[in-house]
């Protein structure tokens, strides 16, 4: 079984037409939704779980997931709520900044009753990000989802993916996120996120990574834009360069990376259990290289879903 369940926010990205941000278009997005679409575009079986409003954007979002062959059985419509939206601005280097419109939006209103409807035994991997941890009720629901996944021996992947402006109490970020570490098999951090979390705890990045491994995390990826990325476990540390490109839009690069990594583990060595693959240095190096190719390809087009590569783009 190699089916992905991606949990979290599905929202509208208002993407600029140019790096002068002169006009915007509404495009489906949200990091966990991007991962589900990225996994499906590579050829995997993916389902998205999250909340959407009963507003005009809901149909656009549902249609987009279906178009990319992502299951919507657990895309819950939250009555009398709105779909979240983020305005993405680009600078001259195609780097992003975000302004979120997300007050009591549908992505924050998924609860335990929704999660009870999921056929957890159908999935082999659960992926999530930190945006559903920014609100206490949504954070509790996220932890409940992790508990369900653990009960069903599902691999858990966590892309920390911090959006600092969403946190009402930034000094609590490290503490809230740490609630999830003990459930996770794979964690992805950017270099900036790692430095922030280490600083918050008054330690070094290397010591912070060591603490994650001590908690039982089996594999950690640290990405750093165009600079070399790392994969760290108890047994090895790997460093690799991403392909050199001229980026047009980095919106979904990290999501394409982790979608590629998860796809590789589940489809290129299907005779070997994934929990063994993620501790095998050779396989991890191959999965990381594949993920970096996916991330680089995603930077060559604008938008999130359309920019995510298909398998022929990266093999």
LINRAKA-V341787 format. One record per backbone hydrogen bond with DSSP energy under -0.5 kcal/mol. CO is the residue of the C=O (numbers start at 0). NH is the residue of the N-H. Records with the same first field share a line. If there is no record, write none. Layout:
BEGIN
CO=NH  NH
END
This chain:
BEGIN
1=44
2=123  124
3=5  46
4=6  126
5=48
6=128
8=32
10=12  28
11=13  85
12=14  26
13=87
14=24
17=20
22=16
24=14  26
26=12
27=304
28=10
29=33
30=34
31=35
32=36
33=37
34=38
35=39
36=40
37=41
38=42  43
39=42
40=310
43=45
44=3
45=70
46=5
47=73
48=7
49=75
50=9
51=77
54=57  58
55=59
56=60
57=61
58=62
59=63
60=64
61=65
62=66
63=67
64=69
65=68
68=45
70=47
71=74
73=49  75
75=51  77
76=78
77=80
80=53
81=105
83=11
84=100
85=13  87
86=88  98
87=15
88=96
90=93
93=249
94=90
96=88
98=86
99=101
100=84
101=103
104=107
105=108
110=113  114
111=115
113=116
114=117
117=119
118=121
119=122
123=154
124=4
125=156
126=6
127=158
129=132
130=133
134=138
135=139
136=140
137=141
138=142
139=143
140=144
141=145
142=146
143=147
144=148
145=149
146=150
147=151
148=153
149=152
154=125
155=184  185
156=127
157=159  187
158=129
159=129
161=163
162=165
163=166
165=167
168=171
169=172
171=175
172=176
173=177
174=178
175=178
176=179  180
177=181
179=182  183
180=183
184=217  218
185=157
186=220
187=159
188=222
189=193
190=194
191=195
192=196
193=197
194=198
195=199
196=200
197=201  202
198=201
203=207
204=208
205=209
206=210
207=211
208=212
209=213
210=214
211=216
212=215
218=186
219=231
220=188  222
221=229
222=190
223=226
226=223
228=239
229=221
230=237
231=219
235=232
237=230
239=228
244=246
249=252
251=255
252=256
253=257
254=258
255=259
256=260
257=261
258=262
259=263
260=264
261=265
262=266
263=266  267  268
268=271
272=275  276
273=277
275=278
276=279
278=280
279=283
280=284
281=285
282=286
283=287
284=288
285=289
286=290
287=291
288=292
289=293
290=294
291=295
292=296
293=297
294=298
295=298
296=299
297=300
298=247  248
303=306  307
304=307
309=312  313
310=313  314
END
